[in-house]
Amino acid sequence: MTLVIDDPPGIAGPFEVASPWWQEAAPVIEVAEAALGAPVSLVRLLHNDGPFPGGRLTYLAEAPDVDVRVLRPLDERTAALIRPDANRAPYAEVRGPAAALEWATEQLHAAGVQPTGTVRQVRTWNLAGIWRIDTTAGLTWLKVTPHFLAHESAVLHHIALASGTTAELAPSVPSLIAGEPGRALMWDVAGHDGYDADEATLIEAVDVHLEIQQALDENSAPELPGTVPHLDEQSFTRRLRALANRVEGELEANERRSLRSLIGSLPDRFGAAEPIGEALVHGDFHGGNLRVARPGAAIGRPVILDWGDSYRGSPLFDVYSPESYSMPGTPDIQRHWLDRLSERCGSDAHQAWSMFRPVAACALALVYERFCDNIEASELDYHRDDIVPALRDGLRAID
């Protein structure tokens, strides 16, 4: 890993970092600060020379207190990496991290909470920048997102409003201290990330998600904020047709035929899902987006994180997530999910799912396409090779 320091300008490194994950800022900062003897903040990824994850990486960083004698001069080739990009998120600009933290500090003061001075940058990439901020009232988290995920704080606020008459929902999502488009300041949620969650925990998380949807449906007034995207038959068809044209040359002849057939069948497939209705779809439902109890702890039910990918659409879209992430007990999780949806809507969700499954599977390809169309060039390697495999998974889901 190599750092390009903005001011004073220069190059530091290379350094060895144990973590292979490009977006994880904390391990990079730990190594860099130990080597440079000064605080470091990562701005963005500038260059990589290997497939994700791993490889040799170059980051743009800020280290105003660094001793210039430990830096090498900025050469012409490296300086060329620092170029404008129309898709750059505000937090990935120089001084962007500082601006985000200044906003968080103002919001904490407005809430009567004082930061203790301990701030840790945890992650920075094209989908989010995340910081841990210790305060006199406990640990808080700052999350900043690009424009296409900027509705997360509005969704968290809306869920909190809808759960006002449903007390058991209060801890179902992170508690918002302050939020605006692209920024969310939240209280910490006890427990740990549920990447290793077992089947029982995942089923319980499904129940939490369904109860959130039910509360929004029953108690929400007004409707979901207008910033929340809507994925209905019309928009899905338009986007899938555009994607088919875009990747046609990367597909085999039989795959192109299957894709044309799927597009032609979309009215019937969305029609089969119509009795299920629409709801707030999480969009990225998996164990890593859950906060779950440590063994023997009394955290309560799983808390669902990361609502930036959420949209309004058929709740069947989320039912594909266990397959997409190869969750333990996927058939049982999906069976439970469909049973609960059947009870809620008074219609056979299992039958609807048999028709809608390929649609839900292909939705992930549209997600990756949206990422690639809205992130800067230096970070395309995170997602550019995900679109066609996700689309192929969708085509394999056709009966």
N, C-alpha and C positions, 0 to 999 in steps of 0.2 A: 504494500500500500504506500502510495506517495501523496503528499499534501502539497497543493499549490496555495500559498498564503497570499491573501489579498493585500493586506496593509499591515506591516511593511511587505512589499512584494518579494517573493522568493519561493524556493522549493525546499521541502523537508522530506527526508526519507531516502530510500524506501525503508519501511518497517514491516515486520512480520506480525500479522494479526491472526489469532487462532480461529475466529468465527469466519465462515465462508460467505455469510449472508450480507450482500451489498448494502441493504437498507438499514442494517443494525449499526447505529452510530456509536453506541456506548463502548463496544470493544475497541473501535478505532480510536475514539477519544482517549480512552484509558492508556493505550500504548503511546499515542502522540504526546499526551501531556507528560507522561513519565520521561519521554525522550527529550522534549523541548523545555520542560520546567516552567510551563506557562499554560494558562487556560486556553482551550481550543474549542471552537464551535464549527461543526460541519455545515456548509451551505448547500452543496449538491455534488452528485457524482459527475465527473468530467469525462472519464474515459475508462474503458475496460478492454482487456485483451484476451478474455476467456469466457467460456459459456457460464451462465448463471447456474449455481453459485460458485464462488471461488475465482481464481485467476488473479492477475495483477491489476490493481485499481488505482485511479487517480481521483482525488476529491479536491474541490475548492473549499478552503477553510478560512476562518477568521481567528487570528491569534495576536491581538494588538500589543500584548505585553511580551512577545517573544524577543529574545536576543537576536538581532539581525546577524550576528556572527555565526549562528548555527544554520543559517539558510544559504542555499546556493542561488546564484543569480537566475532570474527567470529567463529561460531561453526562448527563442522565437517559436519553436515547435510547440512548447507547452503553453505559451501565451496565446497561441492560435486556438487552443481549446476553450478559452474564455470568450465566448461569442454570444451575441443576443439570440434569443429564441422566442418566437411569438407565443409558444405554448408553455412558457416557464411559469410556474406557480409563484405567487408573491413571496412565500417563505423560502424559496430557492434563489432569490436575488441576494446580492451582498447587502447586508444590514437587515435582511428579511427575518432571520431568527431573532435578532434583537427587537425588531418591531413587534413580533408576536409575543415575546416575553414582556415587553412594556405594556401591551394590552392586557395580558393576564395579570400583571401586578396591579394595574388600575382596577380591574374587576375584583380582585381579592380585597383591595382597600375599600372599595365600595360596599363589599359584603361584610366589612368589619373584621377581616382576617389579615394577618400580617405574615408575609413570607419570612422564612428564617434564614434565607440566604443560600440554602442548599438546592441547586437546580441541576438536573441531569438530563442531557439530551439523549433520548433513547433511540429514536429512529428518524431518518429523513430519506424520502424517496418521492417518486412521482405521485403516490397516492396519499401521503400524509407526512407531517412532521409531528413528533411526539416528545414532550418533556415531562419529567417528574418534578414537581415543585413542593418542597416541604413547607408547611405553614404552622402557625401557632395552633391551628384547629385540626391539624392532621395532614396527611398526604393528599395532594391534588394532582390532576393530570391536565396538561394542555395538549389539545390536538388541533392541528391546522390542516386543511385539505384544499385541493385544487377546485376550480369552479364547478366541475362536473360531479363533485361529491359534497358540494357546499351546503346541502340541505340537512346534514346530519343533526346539527344543533336544533333546527326547527322540528325535526321528527322527535327528538328526545323531549323537547318542550311539549309537544302535542301529546305524546304518550303520558307524560306526567299530568297534563290537564285531564285526559280521559280517565286516568286511574284515580282521580280524586274521590270518586264514590266507590272505588274498588280497592280497599286498603291492601289486600294481598298482592296487588301489582306494584306497590310502591318500590320494592327493591328489584324489579324485573329488568330494569335498564339502569345505566349509570345516572346518578343524580347530578343535574346540571347546575353549576354555580352561575355561569353566564354563557351566552352564546350569541353569535351573529353569523351571517353567511361565511362559511369557510373557517370558523373558529368555534371551538367548544372547550370550556373550562369545567372540569368535572371533579367531584369527590372520588377518592379511591374506593374501590370495591374489594372487600376482603376475599381471601382465597388465592387461587392460582389459575392461570390460563388452562383451558380444558383440552389441550391437544391430545392428552391420553385418556379422555373421558370414556367410561365404559358405556355399554348399551343402556343400562338403567338410567344413567345420568343424562344421556342424549334424549331418551324418551321423555324424561321429566322436562328437559329444555324445550322439546316440541310442545308439551302442554303449556309451558310458560308463554311460548310464542303464540299459540292459539288463543290464549286468554288475553294477550295484548290485542290481537286482532278483534276479538269479541268486544273488549272494552272500547276500542276505537269505534267500532260499528254502533255500539249502543249509546255511548256517552259523549261522542265527539261532536261538538258544535263550536265553530263551523267545521267544514270538511278539512281533510288533510291540506297542509299549505300548498299553494300553487307551485312552489318550487320543487315539489316531489314529482319525479317523472311518472308518466303513465304509459304502461306497455299493454296495449290492447291489440286486437286482431289487425287493425289497420296499420298501426305503427310497427308491429312485429313483421307483418308481411312486407312492408316497404323496406325495412332494414335488412331482412333476410334476402330479398331479391337483390339489393345493392351489394350485399356481401357475396352472394353467388357470382355476380359479375366480376367482382374484385378478385376472387380466388379461383376462378374457373380454370386457369392454366395450371394450378397446383393439384387439381383433382383428377382422378382416373375417370374414364368414360362412364363406368357403372356408377361411380359416385355422383357424377353430374346428373345422370338420369334419376337417381334416388332423390337428389336435392330438388330437381324440377317437380318430381312426383309429390314430395313433401309440401312444397310451396302450393301446388294445386289443391292439396287436401286441407290446407289451413282453415278454410271456412267450416268444414265438418269438424275438425279437431277443436277449434275454439267454440263451436256450437255445442260440442259434447261437454265442455267445461262450463258453459254458461250457467247451468243450475247451481254451481258451486258459488257463484258470485265473485266479487272482487274484494281485495283486502290490501293491507300494507304488507308487501313482500319484503323480507329481509334482504334477499339477494346474494348473501354469502354466508349461509347458515352452516357452521361447522364448529368442531370443538375448540379451535383456536380463538373463536369469537365468543366464547363463553367464559365466565368467571365461575369457578366451581369450588366446592369446599375441599379443604385438605382433610385427610383421614382423621376422624375424631373431632373435627371442628364443627361449630354450629353456625355456619354462614347462612343456612337456609337453602332455598332453591337456586338453581343456576340463574345467573344474571347474563343477559344477552347484550353483547358489545357490538360496536362497529356497524352503525346504521347508514353509513355513507352510500352504500350500494342499493339502498332501499328504493322501492317504487310501488306504485299502485298497479295491481294486476291480479291475475288469478292466483290464489294461494297454492295452486298446484305447482307453480314454478319452483317454490322452495322444496317441494317433495322430492325433487331430483337430487338435492344436495347430498344426502347420504351415499348415493351411488357415485357422485362426482368425487367425493373425498374418501371413498372406500371405508366408510365408518363401520366399526364393529357392529354386527347385528343389523345390517342395512335392511334386509327383508322385514324383520320384525318392527323396526322403526317406521318404515314406510306403511306397513299394515296398520300400525297404531295410528299414524297420522291420518290415513285415509278413513279409518273407522271414526275418528273424532270429527273429521270434516263431514262425513255422512250424517252423523248425529246433528251437527250444527245446521246443515242446510236442508235436511230432509230429503236428500237425493243420494244416489249411489256414487260416491266419490271413486270407488274402485273401478267402476265401469268408465267413468270419465277419465281416470288416469290411464287406462289402457289405450285411449285415443290421444291423450295430451302428452304422454311421456316424451315422444320425440321433440315436441315443441319445447318442453322444459329443458331437454338436453341441449338443444341448439342455442338456447338463450345464453349459455356461457360463452359461445363463440362471439355473440354480439357484445358481451361485456368486454372481452379482450379487444375487439375491434374499436370500441369506444375509448378504451385506454390508449391504444396506439394512435388514434386520431386526435388525442387531446394532451399528449405529453411531449416533452421536448426530445429532440433527436438523440441526445446522449444517453437517454434512459430507455429507448425503444427495445433494447436487448432484454429487458425484463419480461416483455410480453409478446414481441413480434412473432415468435415461434409457437405461440399458444393457440392462435386463431384456428388454423386448419385442423390440428388434432382435436380441438373441442368440437368443431363442426363434424368431423368424422365420428366422434362419439355419439353425436346427435343422430347421424344417419344410421348408425348401428342400432339405435334404439327403435327404429321402425320395425314393426312386426312383419 
